[in-house]
């Protein structure tokens, strides 16, 4: 099964990195979900949660604000001024 390579980065450190089966992020336009094979996207983050589902089914949640989310070639990168795992 295909997986996403995910990195959540705050201004001063990497919050989390690993593989996931899906990612949902809040953007200024609303929530958007990403699965393996998603088309390239660059979107501005809105204040809110980034929800990551691991291949095992476990879920991680990070608060993130003031940044962007980028998706390309099954790689999801969330860069935020402030981010932390909940």
URPE-V825046 format. One record per pair of residues at least 24 apart in sequence whose ideal C-beta (glycine too) atoms are under 8 Angstrom apart, sorted by the first residue. I is the first residue (numbers start at 1). J is the second residue. Records with the same first field share a line. If there is no record, write none. Layout:
I: J  J
This chain:
1: 36  55
2: 36  37  74
3: 36  55  74
4: 34  35  36  74  75  76
5: 74  75  76
6: 52  75  76  77  78
7: 75  76  77  78
8: 50  52  62  64  78  80  83
9: 77  78  79  80  83
10: 80  81  82  83  84
11: 80  81  82
15: 62  83  84  85
16: 52  60  62  85
18: 54
19: 54  55
20: 52  53  54  55  76
21: 53  54  55
22: 52  53
23: 50  51  52  53  76  78
24: 50  51
25: 50  51  64  69  78
26: 50
27: 69
32: 69
34: 71  76
36: 74
37: 74
38: 71  74
39: 71
40: 71  72  73
41: 69  70  71  72
42: 68  69  70  71
43: 68  69
44: 68
45: 69  78  80
49: 86
50: 78  83
60: 85
61: 85  86
62: 86
